[in-house]
Amino acid sequence: MSAKPAAITVAVPPAKPLLIYDGECNFCKFWILRWQRFTRGQVDYVASREARVAQQFPELPPERFEASVQLIETDGRVYSGAEAVFRSLIYGRGGGLLLWLYERVPGFAPVVEAGYKFVARRRTAFSFLTKLLWGREGALPGYRRTGWVFLRLLGIVYLCAFASLGTQIIGLSGKNGILPAEQLMESAHKAVEQKGIGLERYHLLPTLCWISASDGFLRLLCITGCALSILLIANIAPAPCLFLLWLIYLSLASVCSVFLSFQWDALLLETGFLAIFFALLRLFPGWSKSPEPSRVVLWLLRWLLFRLMFESGMVKLISGDPTWHNLTALNFHYETQPLPTWIGWYAHQLPESLQKFCVIAMFTIELAVPFLIFLPRRLRFIGCWLLILLQVVILLTGNYCFFNLLTIASCLLLLDDAAIQKLVPAKWRHNPAAENSPPNSEKSAGSTLGDITVPTAPVVYARRGDRWPALVTLPLALAILLVTVPQVWGIVHGVRSRSVWPESLAEWLQPFSSVNSYGLFAVMTTTRQEIIIEGSNDGKTWQAYEFKYKAGNLQRRPAFVAPHQPRLDWQMWFAALGNYQQNSWFVELCRRLLEGSPDVLKLMGRNPFPAAPPRYIRALLYDYHFSNFEQRREQGVWWRRELRGEYLPPVSLDLFRR
């Protein structure tokens, strides 16, 4: 490796740092545009062939410009190559790390200088590679429109979640519901008073229901959540709205934990929490003139998407489940998932060879594609569309609440403004590159630097108070990475993290459900067991209760219900995997049916005892299977079933009164 150029000091230093680059190299122009935007007008950039360079700095021989970029500091000192780049980047927010590594870490400087020289000698090849991987618009990526779309979709997800829960909350956790929130909070109040616990109670059980857990307050929380969601969709005070939405959903999840313990509930809380810091601190952020969202939080949201997909793939591999290892999981999945759709019925009829191919495709998308998140722009776009494709297939074949919409919204964060713009009808399009141009661009509108368009409109920078400061986002990122990186490492290696204090941090954060691990369908259920609840007045003649959506009536076609989630129907699927002793809530459900609770009966489909509740309740367990084409054609059934036995023996109210 050749030695560094001799140190030079110019006689007339510039008023602010000046980076001189090769004005005829498209590779140089591409990265100069990115650095201009990063340094936010604190550094001037000029092509080496401009006449004023030779006139103002006669001390610099032309061969220095041919070899590398040159940075002239305000004290007259001149730096070359990678060091010049790193020193220029310190003028951007958070850009000092590379220079610190360059100056402090042994061996770092010679390695990066050697890499710089390697690239400099092959700029034509790297220019082609840059264009291939980043595209024309990649020189000035912007995420204002991307962030705008993401937050609007998140508002829609919150609206679906609160509206869906609002229709069920009283039956699930009201005073006469299955698991009353009032009883939980009364026990919590007694416990904290006996132990003398003060404000710590809000950490142990983070919920607004410390104020009240009445039916009216639960309804108020859901209505408020819907109203705040609409404000978020309308882009009014997004950061405060997101904080309150997160707080209200966490409050409901804390007191309705049995019915709000699904992975998409955790995903919504974690995504919603990060979105608080992604939103701008403005009352009316606007559309086209809003500043860029935080890149730190953008990457935290992308990291969350990576963890969701990669961990979901890894748990299938390490679970030891033979159906995943022999690629037969989809032979069972469509039939045994909690709430399949009628498209899922058709998917179940596909030949086994195609089912195995789909398993391989699923593993590829969940295990390999997430790594594209961290690669250059166009590869990241490929990852985005493949991840969305998987979500669309899941959405069409099964009802998973708002999970698919929320994941698709997160996938769109892999696109930038230019890519989002292409999804908009041509008559509504604006030029996102113009909004992201560097502040000291001297070219006229429409002019180009080789293949790179250089617009003139100034970039919209965040004013003080527009964004969360780095003093907030950087510690947030550190805390999340300290917890989640060991989680991912542990899943990959099948061991828990041995680091003590990150585990303590994870335990402290656990009640807030906002830093989670994920893993859907680690073990495939190969049989579908359904609980059929029956009532009787004489103990001999039994009539079945019908649920709104879960499998029951053999002639009823599986329906599309998402993004609504019938929480009781879902919970019945999990209850069938165990017994009633393991599901105390199920016994309470039967009690409410014996009492004829109107709030609980609203969660059901058909009530066979409309005049008065029955004297006895029992539950039978059936094996359910999808019918085939012949059975559908001849009998008109979507399901077939066989009785397995008794799930709950006959009970009456007298049993609960003892």
N, C-alpha and C positions, 0 to 999 in steps of 0.2 A: 504494500500500500504506500502510495506516495505521501510525502509529508504535506502538512497543511501549508497554504500560501503564507508568505511572510506577513507579519502584522503591519498594517498601514493606518496612519491617521491623516485625515484630510484637513486642510488648512481652514476651509470655510464649512463648518458643520451645518446641516439642515436645521430648520426650526423644530421639526419633529422627526422621529425615526423614518428613514427612507429605505425601502427595499427595491433594489434594481434587479430586473429579471430579463431573460431573453424574450424579446417581443415578437419573435417569429416562431416560437415553439408552442404548438397547441397544447402540449402536455403542461408546460409552464403556465400558460394562460388559464387553463382549467383550475389549477390549484391556487393560482394567485387570486382568482375571483372568490374562491372559498375562503382564503385567508383574509381578504379585504372585508368580507362580511363578518368574520370572526373577530377581527381587531377593531371593528366598530368606529372607523375613522381616526384611530389613534396612530396609525402608521400610513405613510404615503407610499404609493407603488408607481414605478415608472419603468418603461422599457429601456433597455440598455442602448438601443440605437437612436433614441431621441437626442437631438443636438445638445440640449441643455445639460445632459449627463457629462459629455466630454468637456464642455465649457466650464461647468461648475466644479468638476472633480478631475482635474488633469492628473492627479496623483495615481489614479486607478488605471492600469494598463488594460487594453481591450481583452487580452487573453483571460483575465480574471472573470469577465462576464461570460466568456464562452465556456468556462469550466463550471461555474456555479452561480447561484444568486449571491448578491452582496447586500448586507445590511449596514447602513451608515447611521450610527447613533448620534444623538444631539451633542455629545462631547467630542465628536469627530472620529471615534474609533470605528474600524471597519471589520465586519465579521463575514465569513464565507460559509457556503455549504449548509449542512444540517444545523450547525450552530447558529447561522444567520436565521434560519427558519424558526428554530426554537426560541431565539431571543425576540423575534418579531411577535410570536404568539403569546408572549407574556402580557401583551397589551390587551388581549382578549380575556373575558371572564373565565377564570379557572385554567388559564393556559400556561401556568408556570411549572407544571409537573414535569414536562419533558426536559426543560432546561435544568431542573433540579436533578433529574436522573443523569443528564449529560455531564454535569459538573461534579456530582457526588458519588455516583455508582461506578466502581472500577470496571473497565472494559466496555462500558456502554458507549462512550464517545467514539472510540475507534471502530466499533461495529457499525454504528449508524452512519459514520462518515464513509465507511467502505460501501455500505448499502446505497448511500446517496450517489457516490461515484459510479456504482454499477448501473443505477437507473439513468444517471445523466448521460452515460455513453450510449444508452439504448432508448433514447427519448421517443424515437419514432414508433418503436414497438410498444412502449408503455403508453403512448398517446392513443394508439389503436385499442389497447387493452382497457384504458380508462373510458374511452367512448363506448366500448362494448359493455362494460360492467355498470357504468353510471349513466350513460346517455347524455344527450345535449343539456337537458335541464338539471343534471346532477351537479353542475358547478355551483348553483345557487339554490340548494334545497330549502324549501319553506314548509312550515307545518301549521300555519294559521287556519287555513281551510280544513285541513285534516283534523285539527283540534276542535274546530267548530262542529264538524260532522260528528265526531266521537261524542262530544258532550251532549249534542241533541239526541243521539241514539241512546246514550246513557239515561237521559231524561225520560225517554220512551220506556226503557226497561224499568226504571223506578216506577213510572206510572202504571205499567202492567202489574208489577209486583204488589203495589199498595192497593190497586183496584181489585186484584184477585183476592188478596188477603182480606180486604175490607168486607167482602161478601161472605167470609167464613169465620172471621175472628171470634164472633160471639159464640158460635156453635163449638168452636175449638177451645176457647179460653175464657169465655164469658162466665157470668155467675152461675148459670145453669148449663154451662158447656161441659165438654168431656174432661178437661183439666183446667179448672178455674184459676185464672191468674191471681184473683183476690186471695185464694188460699195460700198460694205460693208466697205472695208478698206479706201476708200476715205472719207466716212462719219465719220469713226473713226478718221482719221487724222485731219479732220476739228474740231471735238469735242474736242480732246485733245489739239489742238492748241488754241482754243478759251478759254478753261479753264486752260491753262498753266500747263497741266499734263506732267510730265517728265517720269522717269523710271516706275512710277506706272502704266503706260499704259500696260506694259507687264504682270502685275497682273490682270488688269481689262479685258484684252483680250490677253491671252497668246498664241501667234502665231508668227511664223517666217514670216508670210505674212506682217508684218510691213516693211519688206525689200522690198517685191514685192508680188503682187497678180495676176501677169500676167499668161496667159495660160502656158507659158514655165516654169515659176517657180512652178506652181502647178504640172506639169508633172515631173519636177526635184525632187520635194519632194517625189512623189510616186516611182520614179525610185531609188532614194537614199534609201528609205525605203526597197525596194526589195533587193538592194545590201547589206544593213546592215543586213537584215534577213538571207541572205545566209552566211555572215560572222559569225553570231551567230550560225547558224546550224553547221558550220564548226568549232565552238569553238575557234574562233579567237577574242581576245580582247572582251570578253562577256560583261563586265561591261560598257565600253564606248559605245559599240553597243546598249546595252539595254537603256542607257540614251538617245542616239540620236533617237532611235526608238520611245521611249515614247514622246520625244519632237516633233518629226515630226508628229506623229499621233494626239497629242494634238493640234498642229498647224492647221492641216486639220479639226479636229473636231470643232475648234473654229470658222472657217470661213464657214463651211458647216454644221452648227448646225442642220438645218432642216433635213438633210439627214444622219447625223452621230450622232443621239441622241438616239439610241437604247441602251438597257441595256447591250448588249454584247460589245458595244463600250466603255461604262463606265467600264465594267468588264475588258476589255483588258487594258485600261489605268491604272486601279488600280493594276491588276496583274503585268503588265509591270513595274510599278513604284516600287513595292516591289521586283521584280526580279532584279532590279539594285543592291540592297543591298544583294541579295542572291548569286549573281555571284562573282567569285573570281577576285581580282585585278591583274590579270596576262595577258600578251599578248597571251601566248599559255598555258592554264591551263593543257592540257594533259588529259589523261583518268584514268589510274590506280593509279597514284601517286599524284593526286591532294588532297589537304587537305579538311577536312570537311567544308561544308557550314555553315553559321551562324544558330544556333538553334533558336535564337530570331526571325529571319526573317522567318525561316521554320514555326514556330508557328503562325506568323502573316499571312502567306499564308494559313495555315489551318484554322485560324480564319475567313479569308475572305471566304473560302469555306463553313464554317459553316453558316456565315451570308447569303450567297447567297441562300443556300438551305432552311434554317430555316425561313428566312424572306419571301421567296417565298411561303412557306406553311402557315405561319401565316396570310399573307395578304388575302389569300383565306378564312380563317376562320372568320376574323374580318370584311370583306367587307360586310357581310350580303347578299351576292349573294345566292339566293335560290338553284341554280343548284349545288353549292358546298355542301350546307347543306343537300340536299336530294339525293346527290350522282349521279346526272344525268348530270354532266358537260360534260362528255365524249360522251354523246349522241349528243352533238353539236360541240365539239372541233375539231375533225378531219375535219369536213366539213367547219367550219367557220374560221379556222386559215389562216393566210395570204397566205402562199404558201404550200399547202399540197402536199404530194407525192402520187403516185399511190398505195403504201402500205397503206397510210392513207385512201384511198377510201375503201379498203377492211376492214380496222379496223372499219370504220364507219358502216359497215354492221353487226358487231358482235351483239349478243343479249344483251338486256339491263342488264340482270343479270351479265353478264361478264363485261360490261362497269362499273357497280357499284363496282364490285370487284376490277377493275383496279384503280378506284378513291380511294378506301380504301388503296390499296397498295401504290399509289402515296402519300397520306397523311402520311402514315407510313414512307416512305422513306424521305419525306421532313421535317417532324416534329420530328420523333424519331431517325432515323438513324444518323443525324448530331451529336448527343450527343456521338456517338461511337468514334468520332474523338478524344475525350479527355480521352478515356478509354485505358486500356492496349493493348498491341501490336496486339494480335490475334483478339480482338473485333474491333480494328481499321481497321484491314484488312477486316473483314466482312462488315463494313461500307463502305470501299472503293469500293468493288465489287457491293454492292447494289446501291450505287450512280452512278457507271458506267453503271449498268444495266438500270437505269432510263434514262440516257443520250442516250444510244443506242436505246431505244424504241422511244425517242423523235426524234432522228436523222433519224430513218427509216420511221417515219410517217409524218415528216414536215421538211421544209427547214429553218433552223435557223442560216444561215451564218456559222461562225466559233465558235459559242457559245458552241456546244457540244464538239468539239475537245478541246477547251480551258478548259472547265470544267473537261473533262476526264484527261487532263494534270495535273490539280490541284488535282484531286482525287489520282493520282499516288504518290503524296507527302505523302500520308498516309502509304505507304509502305516503308520499309527500304531496304538496299542493298541486304540482304539475300533473301528477298521476290522477289525483282526485278531479282535477279540471277536465280530464278526458272523459270522465263519467257523466259530465254535465252536458245537456244539449248545447249545440254550437252557438245558438243565439244568446245564451246566458253566460257564455264564457268570458272570463277576464284573463289578463296575462299575469299569472302568479310570479313569473320570473321578474317582471317589472317591479313588483312590490318587494322583491327580495334582493334587488341589486345593491351593490356596495355604495356607500354614501359618496365616495369620491371618484366614481366612474366618470371619465371625461369623454366617452364616446357618445355619438348621437343615437337617437332611438332608431332601432332597426339595423344598426351596423353590427358587424360580426368580427370576432377574433377567430379566424379559421372557421371551425364548426360551432363556435360558442357565441351565442347572441349576448350582447352587452346592452341592456336597457339603461335608461337614464333616471327613471323615477327613484327617489331615495327610499331606502329601506326604512320601515317603521320600527323604531326601537322602543322598547318598554321604558316608560317614564318611571321615576321613583314612585313606588307604591302600586304600579301596574301588576307586578308579578311578585310571587313569594321570593324573598331574598335567599341568596346562597347559604346564609347562616341557618336557614330553616331546611332547605332541600338537601343540602349535603349531609348534615347529621341524620336526616331521615333516610337517605340512601344508605349510609353506613350501617344504621341499625337494621334495616331490612336485609342487607347483604349478609350481615353477621349471623342472622337467623336462618336465611333461606339457602345460602351457599352450603352450609353443613347439611341441611336437609337434602338437597339434591345429591351431594356427595354420599350421604348415607344410603339413599335409595339406590344409587349406582352400585355401591359396594356392599349393600346389604347389612350395614352396620350403622349404629347411631353415632353422632358426633361425640368425640371425647372431650371437646372443649367445654369447660365448666360454665364460664360466664355467659357465652352465647346461649346455652341452654337455660340459664337463669333468666336471661332477657326474653327468651321465647316463652317461658312459663309466665312471666309478668305480663306479656302481651296477649296471652291466650284468651282471657275473658273478653277481649275486644273483637275476637274473630276476624282480625284485619291483617294478619300475616299467617298464612295457612299453607299446608301441604295438600296435594291433590292426588287423585288416583281413581279414576272411574272404571268400574267393572274389572277389578283385579282378578276376581274368580267368577267365571261364567256360571250362571244358574242353568242347569240342564233340564230341570223339570219346573213346570208352572203349577203351583198349588194355590188354590183360591179358597178363601173362607166365605161360606154362605151362612148368613145369620137368619135364623128362623124364629118366629113367634107362635105361641099357642095359648089358647084359653083353657084347654082341657088336658094338655100333656099328651094328646094322641094325634090330633090334626094340626099339622104345622104348615105355616105359610112363610114364604121367603121375602125378606126385605131386598129391595133392589137398589144398588148404588148407581150414581149418575153416569159414571164412566168406566169403572173397572169391569173386568170380564164377569159375567153372570148369566144373563139371558143368552142362550146359544144362538138365537137368530139375530141378535143385535150386532150391527156392523161396527167394528172398531172405529172411533171417531177422532177427528182433529180437535184438540182442545187447547193446545199451547197457543199463546204464552200464559193463559190461565193455568194454574195448578190446583186441581182438587186435592187438597192436602190429606183429607181423610182417605180417599181412594188410594193415594200413594202409600199411606201408612199401613193400610190393610195388606198391601203386597209384602211389606217387610214383616208384618205380624205372622204371615203364613210361613215364613222361613224358620220360625221358632214355635213356642207354645204360649198359651195365655198367661202362664206364670211369669214368663219373661216380658210380657207386655201388659203391665198393670193398667195402662190407658185403655186397652181393649175391654177389660172388665168394667171400667168406668163408662165406656160407650154403651155396653149392654145395660148397665144400671140406668143411664139416661133414657134408653129406649123403653125400659120397663116403666119409667116415670112419665113417658110421653113428652119429653122436653121438646117444645116447638123449635128452639134454636138448633138442637142437634138434628131433629127430623128434617130441617131445611138443608142439611148437608147430604141427605139421602136422596135416592131417586123415588121409587115407589114405596109408599107406606101401606102395607096390607091391613093395617088396623086404624083406619081414619077416625072411627067413632071414639075409641078408647084404647089405651095401650094394652098389650097382652099380659097374661098372668105369668107366662114363662118365656124365657129366651134360651136358645141353644145355638151352637155354631158347628157346622159340618165342614170337613176338609175334602176338597175334590182336586183331582189332577185334571188340568185343562190342557188341551192341545188345539192348535189350529186345524180346521177341517182342510180337506184337499179339494181340488176342482170337481171331482166326481160327487163328493158329499155336498158341496155347495149347490151343484146343479140339481141333484135329486132331492135333497132335504131342505135346502135354503138356509143352512147353518154356517156360521163362521167359526164356531167352536164345537168341540166334542169333549166330553168329560167322563171321568170314572170316580166313584165315591171311594175315598181312602179311609174315612172313619170320622170319629168325633173329635172336634177341636175344643169345644167347651161344653161340658154337660149341662143339662137344663138347670137354670137358676131362676129364682124369683126375688121380689123385693124383700121378702122375709129374710133371705140369706144376708142381705146388706144391712138389715136392721139389727142383727144380733150383735 
